[in-house]
Amino acid sequence: MPAVRLNMDEGCRSLELSSEYSLKHLKIVDIESFEGTQKELDLVRFLLENADAIEKLNIVYTSQEMVDFLSQ
């Protein structure tokens, strides 16, 4: 199954996922550069509530200071 990459900063305004099909087979979720914004927390909450097949959820937290440092 191909990976889906979502960038919460670059135009990802809404996410339409059908819990009937799309989330039915989702087993592994990798979230990088997680800052804990409300949108990110809502996405994680949505996945945990609707993706029953999830076996592994990896979240890599990145502070704003680190983001600023890395973008220099």
Backbone as CSV, one residue per row, in Angstrom:
resi,resn,N_x,N_y,N_z,CA_x,CA_y,CA_z,C_x,C_y,C_z
1,MET,0.856,-1.178,0.000,0.000,0.000,0.000,0.899,1.237,0.000
2,PRO,0.651,2.193,-0.891,1.499,3.380,-0.970,1.347,4.280,0.251
3,ALA,2.407,5.009,0.536,2.388,5.952,1.653,1.665,7.222,1.240
4,VAL,1.018,7.843,2.192,0.357,9.122,1.966,1.057,10.139,2.838
5,ARG,1.537,11.209,2.235,2.246,12.243,2.984,1.367,13.479,3.058
6,LEU,1.109,13.929,4.267,0.315,15.135,4.487,1.208,16.199,5.093
7,ASN,1.177,17.383,4.541,1.927,18.491,5.109,0.915,19.471,5.674
8,MET,0.837,19.545,6.987,-0.164,20.379,7.641,0.094,21.867,7.412
9,ASP,1.322,22.233,7.023,1.653,23.640,6.829,1.414,24.127,5.406
10,GLU,1.405,23.231,4.449,1.354,23.648,3.051,0.042,23.277,2.381
11,GLY,-1.024,23.886,2.818,-2.278,23.768,2.106,-3.145,22.576,2.453
12,CYS,-2.804,21.819,3.456,-3.657,20.701,3.854,-4.783,21.268,4.714
13,ARG,-5.831,21.709,4.069,-6.931,22.377,4.765,-7.934,21.385,5.335
14,SER,-8.184,20.331,4.599,-9.133,19.334,5.083,-8.678,17.963,4.626
15,LEU,-9.096,16.993,5.347,-8.704,15.627,5.050,-9.965,14.788,4.970
16,GLU,-10.218,14.243,3.798,-11.396,13.414,3.633,-10.958,11.961,3.587
17,LEU,-11.228,11.246,4.646,-10.911,9.831,4.714,-12.185,9.078,5.062
18,SER,-12.446,8.058,4.339,-13.621,7.248,4.614,-13.260,6.171,5.621
19,SER,-13.874,6.216,6.779,-13.595,5.190,7.773,-14.123,3.840,7.319
20,GLU,-14.981,3.840,6.304,-15.503,2.587,5.764,-14.435,1.838,4.969
21,TYR,-13.535,2.551,4.300,-12.562,1.881,3.441,-11.126,2.304,3.716
22,SER,-10.825,3.575,3.579,-9.442,4.048,3.659,-8.776,3.691,4.974
23,LEU,-9.471,3.864,6.069,-8.875,3.618,7.373,-8.962,2.160,7.799
24,LYS,-9.736,1.396,7.087,-9.948,-0.002,7.442,-8.651,-0.810,7.394
25,HIS,-7.730,-0.413,6.521,-6.500,-1.178,6.316,-5.248,-0.455,6.814
26,LEU,-5.410,0.712,7.391,-4.267,1.505,7.845,-3.646,0.856,9.078
27,LYS,-2.362,0.457,8.959,-1.705,-0.244,10.059,-0.578,0.553,10.699
28,ILE,0.137,1.336,9.900,1.289,2.073,10.417,1.151,3.547,10.054
29,VAL,1.337,4.411,11.041,1.283,5.856,10.825,2.571,6.453,11.367
30,ASP,3.265,7.216,10.536,4.457,7.953,10.941,4.150,9.440,10.818
31,ILE,4.285,10.156,11.908,4.078,11.605,11.901,5.400,12.245,12.286
32,GLU,5.944,13.047,11.377,7.223,13.713,11.612,6.995,15.198,11.853
33,SER,7.899,15.815,12.559,7.854,17.257,12.845,6.575,17.646,13.572
34,PHE,6.125,16.804,14.465,4.921,17.056,15.252,5.215,18.149,16.265
35,GLU,4.364,19.178,16.289,4.547,20.291,17.220,3.441,20.368,18.262
36,GLY,2.397,19.575,18.093,1.308,19.592,19.058,0.274,20.668,18.809
37,THR,0.176,21.147,17.565,-0.846,22.150,17.252,-2.226,21.500,17.331
38,GLN,-3.244,22.315,17.392,-4.601,21.778,17.485,-4.943,20.917,16.274
39,LYS,-4.518,21.347,15.071,-4.784,20.556,13.862,-4.114,19.189,13.947
40,GLU,-2.885,19.160,14.440,-2.168,17.890,14.558,-2.825,16.984,15.593
41,LEU,-3.206,17.557,16.719,-3.879,16.772,17.754,-5.216,16.238,17.254
42,ASP,-5.943,17.053,16.494,-7.217,16.605,15.923,-7.004,15.438,14.960
43,LEU,-5.947,15.506,14.160,-5.650,14.419,13.231,-5.336,13.131,13.979
44,VAL,-4.493,13.209,15.004,-4.147,12.020,15.790,-5.396,11.450,16.463
45,ARG,-6.206,12.311,17.028,-7.444,11.866,17.677,-8.358,11.169,16.665
46,PHE,-8.495,11.763,15.474,-9.318,11.181,14.421,-8.812,9.790,14.040
47,LEU,-7.506,9.672,13.861,-6.934,8.375,13.487,-7.165,7.331,14.577
48,LEU,-6.942,7.714,15.820,-7.122,6.762,16.916,-8.576,6.334,17.084
49,GLU,-9.493,7.221,16.783,-10.911,6.901,16.924,-11.464,6.108,15.742
50,ASN,-10.837,6.238,14.562,-11.436,5.672,13.356,-10.625,4.594,12.650
51,ALA,-9.351,4.514,12.904,-8.507,3.533,12.215,-8.284,2.337,13.143
52,ASP,-9.219,1.417,13.104,-9.205,0.280,14.025,-8.036,-0.681,13.814
53,ALA,-7.439,-0.685,12.629,-6.375,-1.640,12.324,-4.982,-1.130,12.696
54,ILE,-4.871,0.097,13.212,-3.547,0.650,13.522,-2.806,-0.260,14.493
55,GLU,-1.598,-0.616,14.082,-0.723,-1.425,14.924,0.409,-0.587,15.510
56,LYS,0.776,0.469,14.781,1.917,1.271,15.201,1.679,2.734,14.824
57,LEU,1.867,3.624,15.795,1.734,5.063,15.571,3.007,5.723,16.083
58,ASN,3.835,6.193,15.162,5.100,6.842,15.508,4.933,8.348,15.380
59,ILE,5.242,9.066,16.455,5.164,10.523,16.434,6.525,11.071,16.832
60,VAL,7.106,11.881,15.937,8.384,12.524,16.215,8.096,13.985,16.517
61,TYR,8.278,14.361,17.781,8.009,15.724,18.228,9.167,16.633,17.831
62,THR,8.843,17.811,17.320,9.842,18.811,16.971,9.399,20.145,17.548
63,SER,10.241,20.740,18.373,9.900,22.036,18.953,10.070,23.136,17.907
64,GLN,9.405,24.251,18.101,9.512,25.370,17.164,10.949,25.875,17.092
65,GLU,11.666,25.828,18.197,13.064,26.260,18.196,13.894,25.391,17.254
66,MET,13.630,24.086,17.256,14.363,23.184,16.371,13.989,23.440,14.917
67,VAL,12.720,23.693,14.653,12.277,23.999,13.294,12.976,25.254,12.794
68,ASP,13.029,26.292,13.630,13.701,27.537,13.248,15.184,27.299,12.983
69,PHE,15.816,26.522,13.836,17.242,26.233,13.688,17.510,25.471,12.388
70,LEU,16.706,24.469,12.098,16.919,23.647,10.911,16.616,24.388,9.616
71,SER,15.776,25.411,9.670,15.427,26.137,8.452,16.416,27.257,8.127
72,GLN,17.425,27.439,8.949,18.432,28.486,8.687,19.400,28.051,7.624
